[in-house]
Amino acid sequence: MADGFKGACLCGQLSYESTKNAILAAHCQCVDCRKSSGTGHGTHVVITEDAFTITGKETSYDHPADSGNIVSRVFCPICGCPAYSKNSAMSGMIFVRASSLDDPSVIEPGMVVYTASAAPWDYIDPELPAFAGMPEGGPKQAIEENS
């Protein structure tokens, strides 16, 4: 299989491509990810920004994370589908929403974070490393360990 992956929003007006494979994929159970995904958690695919291109119109919503860093969530202004996010503490990194992947089999989640905030009805895979909050060292360390 070639490196990289593609994805798009529900209406197809916003699409993206990564020329590299994921560095890390993780489920996040935090309240913000639950609310912005419309379900029990968000699954994020971490890639470097230099590998990422986006086509179409996008809009974003900036909101502080519990760390105080600003998370910019980017979505389609037509259908509202979440596409990716950026974290102000992690310049050069993109967090693609796995729900928008054309082929979801290109990733395999490697951890679950913020399980303390999980909805009681959302399944947490017992085979994955799970953390009540953000693991010590934060996402930056997790990414460095997996790259």
C-alpha positions as CSV (number, residue, x, y, z in Angstrom):
1,M,0.0,0.0,0.0
2,A,1.2,3.5,-0.8
3,D,1.9,6.0,1.9
4,G,-0.8,8.4,2.8
5,F,-4.5,8.6,2.9
6,K,-7.5,10.7,1.8
7,G,-10.7,11.9,3.2
8,A,-13.6,14.2,2.8
9,C,-16.6,15.7,4.5
10,L,-20.2,14.4,4.2
11,C,-21.1,16.6,1.3
12,G,-17.7,16.3,-0.5
13,Q,-17.0,20.0,-0.7
14,L,-14.1,19.8,1.7
15,S,-11.5,17.1,1.0
16,Y,-7.9,16.4,2.1
17,E,-4.9,14.3,1.4
18,S,-1.9,13.2,3.4
19,T,1.2,12.1,1.6
20,K,2.4,10.3,4.8
21,N,0.9,7.6,7.0
22,A,-0.3,8.3,10.5
23,I,2.2,8.9,13.2
24,L,-0.4,7.9,15.8
25,A,-4.1,7.4,16.0
26,A,-6.0,7.7,19.3
27,H,-9.5,7.8,20.7
28,C,-10.2,10.8,22.9
29,Q,-13.1,10.7,25.4
30,C,-12.8,14.3,26.6
31,V,-16.0,16.4,26.8
32,D,-14.9,18.6,23.9
33,C,-14.2,15.7,21.6
34,R,-17.5,14.1,22.5
35,K,-19.4,17.2,21.9
36,S,-17.6,18.2,18.6
37,S,-18.0,14.6,17.3
38,G,-21.6,14.2,18.2
39,T,-20.9,10.7,19.7
40,G,-19.0,9.1,22.5
41,H,-15.5,10.0,21.5
42,G,-13.3,11.5,18.8
43,T,-10.7,9.4,17.0
44,H,-7.7,11.5,15.8
45,V,-5.1,10.7,13.2
46,V,-1.8,12.5,13.8
47,I,0.3,13.6,10.9
48,T,2.7,16.4,10.1
49,E,1.4,19.5,8.6
50,D,3.8,19.4,5.7
51,A,2.2,16.1,4.5
52,F,-1.3,17.6,4.5
53,T,-3.3,19.4,1.8
54,I,-6.9,20.5,1.9
55,T,-9.2,21.5,-0.9
56,G,-12.4,23.4,-0.5
57,K,-13.9,25.9,1.9
58,E,-13.4,25.4,5.6
59,T,-14.3,27.1,8.8
60,S,-13.0,26.7,12.3
61,Y,-13.8,27.1,16.0
62,D,-11.1,27.9,18.5
63,H,-11.6,26.7,22.1
64,P,-9.2,26.3,25.0
65,A,-8.3,22.8,26.1
66,D,-8.0,21.9,29.7
67,S,-4.2,22.6,29.4
68,G,-5.0,26.2,28.3
69,N,-3.7,25.6,24.8
70,I,-6.0,26.6,22.0
71,V,-7.5,23.8,19.9
72,S,-8.7,25.0,16.4
73,R,-11.3,22.5,15.1
74,V,-11.8,22.8,11.4
75,F,-15.0,21.6,9.7
76,C,-17.0,22.0,6.5
77,P,-19.2,25.2,6.5
78,I,-21.8,23.4,4.4
79,C,-22.4,20.1,6.1
80,G,-20.7,20.7,9.4
81,C,-18.5,17.6,9.2
82,P,-15.4,17.8,11.4
83,A,-12.2,17.4,9.3
84,Y,-9.2,18.1,11.5
85,S,-7.8,20.2,14.3
86,K,-4.7,21.9,15.4
87,N,-3.3,22.5,18.9
88,S,-1.4,25.7,19.6
89,A,1.2,23.8,21.7
90,M,2.0,21.5,18.8
91,S,2.8,23.6,15.7
92,G,3.4,21.5,12.6
93,M,1.0,18.8,13.6
94,I,-2.5,18.1,12.2
95,F,-5.1,15.9,14.0
96,V,-7.4,14.5,11.3
97,R,-10.8,13.2,12.4
98,A,-10.8,9.5,11.5
99,S,-14.5,9.7,10.9
100,S,-13.8,11.6,7.7
101,L,-11.3,9.1,6.2
102,D,-12.2,7.6,2.8
103,D,-10.7,4.3,4.0
104,P,-10.9,4.0,7.8
105,S,-8.8,0.8,7.6
106,V,-5.6,2.9,7.0
107,I,-5.3,3.6,10.7
108,E,-5.2,1.5,13.9
109,P,-5.8,3.4,17.2
110,G,-3.0,2.9,19.7
111,M,-4.5,4.5,22.8
112,V,-7.5,6.0,24.6
113,V,-7.2,9.3,26.5
114,Y,-9.5,11.1,28.9
115,T,-11.3,7.9,30.0
116,A,-12.4,9.7,33.2
117,S,-14.7,11.8,31.0
118,A,-16.0,8.8,29.0
119,A,-19.8,8.5,28.5
120,P,-20.8,5.3,30.4
121,W,-22.3,3.8,27.2
122,D,-19.3,4.3,25.0
123,Y,-17.1,1.2,24.6
124,I,-13.5,1.4,25.5
125,D,-11.3,-1.3,24.0
126,P,-9.6,-3.1,26.9
127,E,-6.7,-4.0,24.6
128,L,-5.6,-0.4,24.2
129,P,-3.5,1.5,26.7
130,A,-6.0,3.8,28.5
131,F,-5.4,7.0,30.4
132,A,-7.8,8.9,32.8
133,G,-6.5,12.2,31.3
134,M,-3.7,13.0,29.0
135,P,-0.7,10.7,29.5
136,E,2.3,12.1,31.3
137,G,4.4,14.0,28.8
138,G,1.2,14.9,26.9
139,P,0.4,14.2,23.2
140,K,3.8,15.5,22.1
141,Q,5.6,12.7,24.0
142,A,3.2,10.1,22.7
143,I,3.7,11.3,19.1
144,E,7.5,11.3,19.5
145,E,7.4,7.8,20.9
146,N,5.4,6.6,17.9
147,S,7.3,8.4,15.1
